[in-house]
Amino acid sequence: MSSEVNSSMSGQSPADAAMEKRTLKKVTLRLIPFIIVMYFINYLDRTNLGIAGPGGMNEELGLTATQFGFAAGIFFFGYLLLEVPSNLALHRFGARKWLARILVSWGLVAALMAFVPSAGWLYVLRFLLGVAEAGFFPGIILYLTYWFPSSVRARATALFMLAIPMSSVIGTPLSSWIIAGGDEMFANFSGWRFMFLVEGLPAVVLGIICLFYLTDRPRDAKWLTPEEREWLQTRMDSEDQQKSETFHYPVRRALLQPRVLAMSFVYFGMVYGLYALSFFLPTIIAGFKESFGTDFSIVQIGLITAIPWGFGALTMYFWSRHGDRTNERVWHVALPLFVGGISIPVALYMSSPFTTMVAVTITCMAICAALPSFWPLPQTFLAGAAAAAGLALINSLGNSAGFFAPYITGWLAELTGTQNAGMWVVGATMVAAGIVTLILKAAPAPDKVDSSAAK
């Protein structure tokens, strides 16, 4: 009885509702776990520099706080240059082949970081790592639009993005353990070098598997029944057609849309907070020795770093479910940005390691809540090649925070002798992004473009 009532309220027949539930369950179980593993390795290879720094790399290569921040951020120069072209290539050639190419190339570069002899070579390989990874994240976001209807897309995005907190919950302790083990096993090969090698090679293996495991579109999914394939492809084509008929943006027009540029700034704000914490939280915890007289080993630092991200993972999932259930997106992005923007600078004025970590945990939860709720917003008016370009541009401009956050945070730490000024900048940026999100809610709807203007 309840299923009949629910299907009636949603405008679906009981048979159609049953088809949706059965098909999307199959799609979720087939695609999401593999995508999570891919993004887990991706994010780990991107951010394991954060644990390598206090794990011996900074001392061995003679890196200052500013140099470390530059090494963390230069990744995004190459990443930003090729983000839009890479996503257009994925749209043209198919996700299976293009994602495999990205995985193999970034895995090889990540593994080569084990052999850097100097800060200069570290900069070079971090830049090349960004070039190799360009297009991966927006490619996955675009790929999800091929498989999941808009009504459940925030939840699907959250499941995929669980890899971000998981890479800290699991990856940071794992990285610290590998560093400690490498230091014990090898006399002439530092533990942080061993970590880069061990964590880079799995991406190459996943790239090879990707060629045989992923499916480009629902129509090609032999693991669905013919009826399920037809239902899902028809549903997704219908959503794309509706957006195309309403807005019908060509690629160039999509890239110049003021709303796209404003959303890029919103994403910049949340990514600024994300990468400031990802790269500098282990350093902040290591600084507890000076602030509070508590001394932690590299393994203990990794375990403590994992705690806030564990709470973040739970928040990410349940907050996105609430967004899908209420079909409200704007406040599900703005409210976490305000909370995180206030809690992160407050964390550095606490009187003990415990209260500091409570405030940091609130910030992690806020960032994790905002991330998956954000991506359904641009997907309401972008489709086809315009979606490929628009999503990539938003991700590209937003991820420029990946350079500015670690570099500015490191520079301010070196200038002032504390992390406080850098965290105030993080908080202000997140609050500003929340304000822009609310302005977008009040702004007029995106301009409609007729088919003749799109040519």
C-alpha positions, 0 to 999 in steps of 0.5 A: 500500500505505501509503495502505491501511495508513494508512486502516486505522489511522485506521478509514477505508476507502481510498475514504473516505480518498481522498474526505477528502484530495481534498475537504479539499484543495479546501476548503483551496485555496479558503478558506485563502488568502483568509482569510489575506489578510483576516486579514493586512489585519485584523492590519496595520490593528490593529497598524500603530500600532506602526510609526506611533509611532516613525515620526513620529506620537508626535512630531507628536501629542505622545504620551507612552509612556503615551498611546501605550499607551492609544491602542494598547489602547483599541481593545479596549474596543469590541472586547470589548463587541461580540465575543459579539453579533457572533459570534452574528450571524455564526452566525445570518446567515452568515459571508459577509454578516457578515464582509463587513460587518466588513471594510467598516466597519473599513476605513473607520475605519482609513483615517480615522485618517489625518486625526486632529488630536490624541491625543483623536481618535486615541483615538476612532478606535481605539475605533471601530476595535475596534467595527468589527472585533468578531467577526472573529477568533472568526468565522473560528475558528467558520467553520473549524469548519464546514469542517474536521474536528477532526483537521486543525483545528489545522493549518487554524487555523495556516494562517489565523493565519500572517497574524499573523507575516506582517503583521510579516514583510511588513507592518511593512517595508511600513508603514515604507516607506510612511511613508518614501515619504509623507514624501518625496512630501507636504510637508503630509501626514505619512508615517504618515498616508499609511500609515493611508490606504493600508492601510485601504482594501484592507479595503473592497475585500476586504469587497465581494469577500467577498460573492461569494467565500465560501460559508457551509456545505459544502452550499452549495459549488458548487465541490465535487462533489455527492459531496464536498459530501455527504461533508463536510457529513455529516462536520461534522454528525456531529461537531457532533451528537456534541458536542451529545449529550455536552454540549448546552450552551445559550448561557448555560451555555457562557458560565458554564463554568469551563473556558471562563473558565480558557481565557480566561485562558490565551488572555489570557497568550499575547495579552499577549505577542503585543501587547506585542511587536507594539506595542513591538518597533519602539520597543525596536529604536529604543531600541538607539541609547541602549543600544548606540549603534546608530542605525536608520532607520524602514525598517531598524527595520521590516526588523529587526522582521520577522526574529523573526516570520519564524521565528515563521511557520515554527514556527507551521506545523510545531508545529501539524502536530505537534499534529495528528499526535500529537493532543496539545494541552495541552503544545503550548500550555503548553510554548511559553508557558513558553519565551516567558515566560522568554525575553522578559525575558531579552532586555532583559539581553543585551549586544548588539543581536544577542543581544537579537534572538535572545531576542526571536526565541525569544519570537516563535516560542513565541507563534506556536507556542501560538496555533493549538494553543490553539483546538482545545481549547475546540472539543472540547466546544462546538458550534453557538450555544454554540461561537459564544458560547463562542469569542467569549467566550474571544477577548473576555476573552483580548483584553482583554490587548490593552488591558492589555499596551500600556498597562501596558508603556508606563506602566512604561516611562515610570515606570522609564525602561526596557522591562525592568519591562514585559517581566518582567510579560509573562513572568510572565503567559505563565508563569501561562497555561502553569500554568493550561493544565496545571491544565486537563489535570489537571482533571475533564472538562467537566460533561455536560448533558442535553437537559432542562437545556439548555432 
